Amino acid sequence: MRAYLLMTGSGPLVILTSHASLTDPSLLEKLRAKGVEKFIAYPIPLEEARARYGGHFQVVVNDLRESDDLRVLDYNGERAFRLFRLRDLGEPIVHDPD
């Protein structure tokens, strides 16, 4: 499982995914289905996400209604920005389809 902070047109969100790459075509299709077509994403260390979100992290991981390949951990961009400092995150991944 991997965690990412995505900067999208509708605001920041934090996702969890079992995909090896954020640019995997099937993951991009799932994001597109949720209205996310272009983004700048920052990897978040999984243990850091688990520590920052506490019990909510486990609730999202255990949610049987979500698929393992894409789970939204946080829709609240203000909270995500409070929990993570951009300078502490990994190198950005830019997805801007033609």
C-alpha angles and dihedrals in degrees: 000000000000131000128214138181106220124200105207137170091261094046141278123317136173119228137184121211139174091209115114091224133033088219094057105134094231091051091047088053091053091049090048089053087056091051097261109126103149129024150150110232133193121200114237120202104251094228090052091053090047091051095046096047097038114180093002089064091058092046090055093045091050096045105121092196092067126071121241092236095062129020124162109224097180134012092176106095093186091058092044090053090050093050099047133041112217093221089059094055128088128265114302122256113212121205114184110155121208 
